[in-house]
């Protein structure tokens, strides 16, 4: 679970000092020295937080990093930084990608993997009930972010979204591989978003009304999650048989193992269980003929083998049996009903995009990230970090593969020698 990083482990006072120093950065400062400094600090915190979790047998509730984030009220800052780097990836990066790929691959890796690191750290924060509460109204923007990633999984369900792994070091210079590497990281983020979404929805009893409106009305998650079950992004047919996405890697499964539920599949079912059986969700969710048709699709996946692995799904079976007898209004009839839904203004995203000319911003970032001095500094830092990771012997599934790191290191060393 630990994120791709060369960070050293921290002691508690160091971690608390770093947490205290965290601050929100405007999108204009992405890639600056100050921004890079905070990015490294967040990587250190993420590494230490997962180390703490592993040290206590996977109990995510015992971690001095998460405790410090909660105590110093930094949850919203992490959400803000996540939305900043997502907006940068969507609005700025496509305009400057070619120049960055050719002239500053070190910046490419540090920028593209940072989003995953923030998602990884927020997993641990949102595992706690206090973490969800501390997010306050900003929780709605995190829910929207996570749901955008789930929609991405549904949108690309019929495409070859997951790239073929690189086997030859030389492939790092191939344009297709570079694009595949970016898609690989995006896919991991999207899949991790399922788990993070579950950690939030699981606390439905303490969620504010606005969060339930977001989940059930604005984003209509019951329908979207049922479609996700239908698309099953966690399983595919590979060159040598069936494969499942387990611990952030595709792994071959044979025979009865094909029926074993993986983490992301289980979390999808947990989400559906809560949304279809929790009394408060049932009371607030309005069925239409179309919604009923969509959600009833989940029935075909509920078999004895699945329910034996996740016994609470028996409640989902009963809920779907009840739904089959329901005669809801047609979708067109629902449009004529007046339902007032008040949702707080998305203050974080508004602060990020308000008054921003993304074309001008892209030009500024292109100049900054391709400046020869900056390129050499970042190449040197990345080279040292990769040396350290390779020396530690292993990778963790969050960042580049071992082959990618070796190839990137060779490219960075060649750049430094020029």
Protein Blocks (a to p, Z undefined) as FASTA:
>chain_A
ZZcdfbdcddfklmmmmmmmpccddfklgoiaklmmmmmmmmmmmmmmmmmmmmnnopak
bcfklmmmmmnopmlmmmmmmmmmmmmmmmmmmmmmmmmmmmmmmlmmmmmmmmmmmmmm
mmmmmmpmklmmmnmmmlmmmmmmmmmmmmmmmmmmmpcfbacddfbfklmmpmklmmmm
mmmmmmmmmmmmmmmmmmmmmmmmmpcfklmmmmmmmnommlmmmmmmmnommbccdfkb
ccddeehiacddehjllmpccfklmmmmmmmmmmmmmmklmmmpccdfklmmmmmmmmmm
mcfklmmmmmmlmmmmmmmmmmmmpccddfklmmmpccdddddddfklmmmmgopafklm
mmmmmmmmmgmklmmmmmmmmmmmmmmmmmnopaehlaccfklmmmmmmmmmmmmmZZ
